[in-house]
């Protein structure tokens, strides 16, 4: 469903592309939304950076526990790469007659897994500061925590989302079962508050207590006085290929552009371009070598073309 929400968006598309990871988390939070909600009516606020943290411990006793803490800007790619290891973001949206406000945090671990957490509140009409009880039945308010997600990826088709959710590999997938979310501020430029309660992993039946939860998100300026945002499109051919392929990008306006190649885990292997380019079409050849010119083995790779306000990425297959 959230995939469809994103597909139907028409305004500020480039900014919302930054929130790919967040839309997955939002879908998790809103699984119980009415099935008739298929199109996003209005984005009232985008939260582009912030912090989210809480302590957790197995309840009523046990050795499992720790602290989740993430701080930073929204994840700037579908895959973890470069130096970004933490991400936060969210939005406030009007869908049909329902207002949804949510925020997420994510962090990349040294073992290549990802920990993700999100809080959300939804209701009819305006959502005001105040306390909201966790509702595990209708998902009107709550939080989630996925610990140790392996190879986090975004479903490519709307029909795959339910299957994707069940197939996500994680050490634990906790959904809130009780507690309170207290909103200190909710508006275009700020979303902040606190939360605590309990959550359960339906697979292991482990329950955790969550305490000291804090979130503080900052809005992204989206006023009509902003200059038009730069845009780009990209494609690769041939695909599959061996040993050379061609990446072409089309720019509507002159802008700074970076073209990079990543392996299947999102690790940077080569940079093809990084500089200012004029409006128009630009092509870049890749000869299936890394940054040191060493030939790479066959398999799945990803190209990423990053402009000043968005990025385009895609898959390509190097034949052995």
N, C-alpha and C positions, 0 to 999 in steps of 0.2 A: 504493500500500500504506500509506504513512504517513497519507494522508487517512483511510483506514479505521481505522487505529489511533486517530486522534483521534476519529472518529465513535463508536467503541465505548467511549470513556472514560465512566465514570460518577461517579468521585470527583474532587473539587477541580476541577470543570470550569471554573469561573470563572478560577482561577489559570492553568490550562493554555491558556485562550484567549489569554493574552498571548504565547504562544510560536508564533504563526502562522508567522512568518518562519522560526523555528527548525525547525519540523516539515518545511518544504520542504528545508532544508539537511540534516536528518536523513535524509530520503528519498534525497537525492543520495548520501549516504554509505552507505546500506544497500541499494543497488540489487540486490546479490547475495544478499540475505536469502532464506531458503527461502520459496517461494510459499505454504506452508501457514501461515505466521505471519500471522494475520489480526486478532488481538485483543490489546490490551495488558493484561497481567495485573496489573501493579503499577507505580506510579511511586514509586520509593524516594527520590528527591531532585529538587528543582527548583532550578536555578541562575538567580537573577533578575537578576544584574548581574555585571560583571567587566571584564576586559581581555583582548585577544588581539592579538599583534603578531608580525611577522617581517620579515626582509629577503629580497628575491628578485632574481635576476639571470639573464639569458639564459645558457644553458650550451651549448657551452663558451665562447662569446664572443658579443658583440652589444651593442647600445645599450639594449635593453629591460631595465628593472629599477627598483627602488624599495623603499619600505617600506610595509607595510600595518600600520595601528594603529587599533584601535577600543577604546573604553572607555565604559561606561555601563550603563544598565538595559535590560531587554528592550524591544524595540520595542512601543509601546503602541497601535498601530493597524495595520491591514492596509496602510495607505499612509503614506508619509512625510508629515509635516505639522507645523505649528507650528515649534518651535525644535529639536526633536530631530533630530540629524544622525548620531549614532552609537548602536550598540545591541550588547549582548552578552547571552548567556544559554545555556541548555542544560538537560540533565537526565540522571539515571541511572534506567534503567527495566529491568524484567524482562518479557520477552516470551517466552511459552512457557518453554523452558529456557535462554534466552539473556539475558545481562545486557548492556546497551548504555549506555555513558557517552559523552557528547559535549558539545561547546561550540561556539558560533559567535560571530562578530563581523561587524558590517556597518556601513558608513558611506555617507552620502549625499554625492554630489559636487556641485560648483557647476554642472556641466553637466547636472544632473538624473539622471545615472546612479548606480548603486549598486554598491559593491564588497562582496563577501561572502566569508567564509572560515569553515571549520569543521574541527575535529579530532574523531576518534572512536576508541573502542576497544570491541570487543565480544568476548564469549567465554562459555563455559559456567561457571556458578556465579559466585562472587564475583570481582570484579576488584580486585586489590590494587595498591598502589604498586609500581613497577618499570618496566623497559624493555620496549617492545613494538615489534617490527619491522613496518614498513609492509607490508601484504599486498595487492598490487594484483589478486590473483586472486579471493580469497574475501572481500575487504573486511572483514577482522577488525580492522584498524587502518589509519588513514590520515588524510589531510587533503585539502581541496579549496580552490581559490581561483578565484573568478569575478571578473574585472576588467572594469569598465565595463558592467554589466548595464543594459539599457534597459527602462524601464517594468516593473519587477519586479512581478508579480502572482501571486496564488495560484490554482491550478486549482480550479474549482468542483465538479467531479465526479471520483470516484476513477479512472474510466477515462481521464481526460484527462491523468494525471500523466506517463506515458511520453511522450506527444505533447508535453506542456508542456516537459519537460526538453530534448527535441531542438529545440524552437522558441525557447528562451530566447536572446535576442539579447544578446551580450556581445562585448567586444573579444577576450577570451580566457577559456577555461574549462579550468583546470588541475586534473588529478587526480593524486594522489601515485602515484609509481611505485617509489620506494625511500625508505629512511630509517628513523628511529626516533622513537617517541613515548615520553617518559619521564614517568611519573606520580609526582609528589612526594607528592600527597595525593589521595585519592578517598573521599568520604563524603557524608553528608547536608548538611553545611554548607560544604564546600570541595571544589573540583576544580581542581588546579593542576599545572603541570609545564612541560616544554619539548619542542620537536620540531625536527627538521631533516631534510633529504633532498632529493629531486628530484621534479618533477612535470611532466606533459606535457599539452599541449592537443591532443586527437586530431584536431581540424579543421585546425589550421595546422602540426601536428607540432613546434611550438616546445617546447623543454624549458627549464625553469628550475631553478636550485638555490635551495633555501630554507634559510636559516640564522638562528640567533638566535631561533627561535620560542619564545614564552612565552605561557602562558595561566593565568589566575587567576580562577576564578569563585566567587561567594559564594551559598550556598544560601538559599532562601526558607523561613521558618518555616511548617510545616504541622502543628503539634502539635494533638491533639484538644482541648486546653484553649482554643484560640482561639474567640472568639465567632463565631456564624454570620455568614457574609459576606453583605453586601447583594447583591441581584440585581435585574436589570431585563430587560424585553423591549421591543422597539420595532417599529413598522411605519409605512409611509407610504402615503397614499392621497389623491387618485387618483394613479396612476402608469402611463403617462406623464401629464403635466399641462401646462396653460397657462391662465392665468399663475400659478396658486396651487395649492399642495398642503398637506397636513396631516400632521404627524409626531406620532404618539402613542406615549408610553412608559408602561409599567406597572411600578411599583415595589413590591416585596414589603415593604420597610421604608423608613423615612425616610432620606434620604441626600443628599449633594451631587451635583448633576447638571449636566452641561454639554452643550448641544446645538449642534452646529456643522455647517456646510455646506462642502464642499470641491469643487474642480473635479476633472476627470478625472486630473490629475497629483497630486492630494492636497493642493494648496495651499488654505489656509483662505480662504474668500470671505465668510462671514457667521457670526455667533454669535447664535443665537436665544434661548438661555437659559444662565445660569450662576449657580446658587444652590442653596439648600437646599429640597428638596421633600418633602412628606409622602408616606406610603405611599398607593398608589392609581394611578389613571390621570391622565395629564397630556397636554394637546395643545398643539402649537405650529404656527402658520401660517407658511409661507414664500411670499413674493410674487415669487420669482425675481429678487431684487435683491441687490447686494453690501452690504458694511458701510456704504457711503456712500449707499445707496438708489438706486444706478444699476442699471437693468435689465440683466440678463445675457443673452447669446446662447443659443439653443437648443443642446442637447447633453446629454452624460452628466454627472451630478453625483452626489455621494455625501453621505449624511447620516451623522452619527456622534453617538451618545448615550453619554456617558461617565459612569459611576457611580463609586463609591468603590473598587470592586475589579475592575471589568471595563468593557468597552465593547461596544456593538452598532453595526454599521455596515451600510449597504446602498446599492444603486444606485437612482437615479431619473433619469428622462429628461424634460427640458424640451423640449417641442415648439416648433419655430420659428414 
